[in-house]
Amino acid sequence: MTKPIWIKHAAQLATLAQYEQSPRSKEAMSELGLVEDGSIWMEAGLVQAVGTTKELEERYADRLHEAEVVDATGHLVTPGLVDPHTHVVYGGSREREFEMRLEGATYMDIMNAGGGIHATTRMTREASEQELMEQTARRLDSFLTHGVTTVEGKSGYGMNVETELKQLRVMKRLQEEHPIDLVPTFMGAHAVPNDYKGREDEYVDHLINEMLPIVSKEKLAEFNDVFCEKGVFTPEQSERILTAGKKYGLIPKIHADEIEPYGGAELAAKVGAISAEHLLKASQEGIAAMAKSGTIACLLPATALYLREEAAPGRMMIDEGVAVAISTDCNPGSSPTTSMPLVMNLACISMRLTPAEALTAATYNAACAINRQDKVGSLEAGKQADVVLWNVENYQELQYLFGVNHVKSVWKNGVQVVK
C-alpha cells in the first residue's frame, strides 16, 4: 500500500470548502475557506482531513510515522485547478493565422477564407488516432505543470461522423491513460462544414439524426455544445441541437455572444444550459436571464486578449448574480495556451475579478461548470486528492505576480505528478 501523504505548515491553505450555494455567485465567490498554518492528510487517492497543522497532528498522532511528510512552510496550497472549456484534441497548428491577425485580418475573415476552424478540421481529419493521442497528451502534460488536474475537452474539429468519434475516442483513451481527468463534450456544431454551405439546416438534421445517436450509444460525451453566432448557427438551429442532445442525456453548453450580441445568453437560460461560454457581447437581458436560471458564465480572457477584443464583463456579471468560471479555451486558433495561472491573472486585470474570485472561478465554479463539484474543485474530506503547492505565500501573491508559473508540486488522486 502507498503511504499516506501529510502536507503541513502551509502558510495559507485555500480549501474552497463548500459555502452556501453551488455554484457560487456574488459574495460567495470571495469565500476561500482559508486556513493559516494549514495541513492536509491524503490517503487512498482522497482527501481524508483538512485543518491546521496542530489539529491534524492531534488527529493522526498514532500514524504520523507512517506518512510521507511534505513541509509547505512559506507556501500556498490550493485545490487542483479545473479548466472547464478546451478544444484540446486537434491536429496541426495555425501559427500563420497569428501573423495574419497582426496584419489586420479578423477572426471571421480568416474563417471565411478557409482558415480558422476549417483549417484545423482538415488537419484533424487527416491525423490518425494515435497521432492525436500523442499531440493531446503533450498538451495535457503542460496543463499539469500549470496546476490543472481536470480538463473539459470538446470535439468539433471533425464535423463528420468519423472524425467527431475519433476525437471523442481519443479523449476516452486519455481519460484512462493520462493522470488528468478529461471530461468529454460533443461539439459537432462547432461550425458548418464547407460541403454543407447553403444547406445549414441539412447539416443540423445530419448532426441530430446521425451523430448524436452514435455519441449517445457509445457513451462518448457528457455534454453537447453549439457555436451560436451569426454566420455559424442561429439561435433557432442551436436550440434544436441542444434540445435534441438533452433527449440523449447530454447536458447543454453553448458558445454564446462572442462576436456580437445574438441572443446566446438568453438561449442558454431558456434551455437550462449548465454554462454559457465567451459572452463578450452578451446583452444585459441575457445576463439577467443567466443569473435567474443559474447558468454559469464560463469566461475566456486569454481568448479576448489573443483576438485583441475587450474582455467579457466579468465584474458586472458577478455583481448581477451570475456565477462565473474561467478557462484557457485552449485551442489552435484563438487561445493556444495551457496556462490557467495566466488566465487567473487576466481575469483580475482585464475583467476586474478580485484575486479571491479568480481562484474560485478556476476551481470550485469551474468544477460546477462540468458537473464535477462533488469530486474536485475544493479540498474537503472525501474528495479527490487533487492538490497544488505554489511558490507563493498567499492567494493574492498568486495573482499579483502575473505571467509566471508558480507551481512547485502537483498531486493527482494523491499521487505526485509534478515535482
Summary of the structure (lengths in Angstrom):
residues: 419
radius of gyration: 21.0
end to end distance: 21.3
largest distance: 71.9
contacts: 1615
relative contact order: 0.17
helix: 40%
strand: 23%
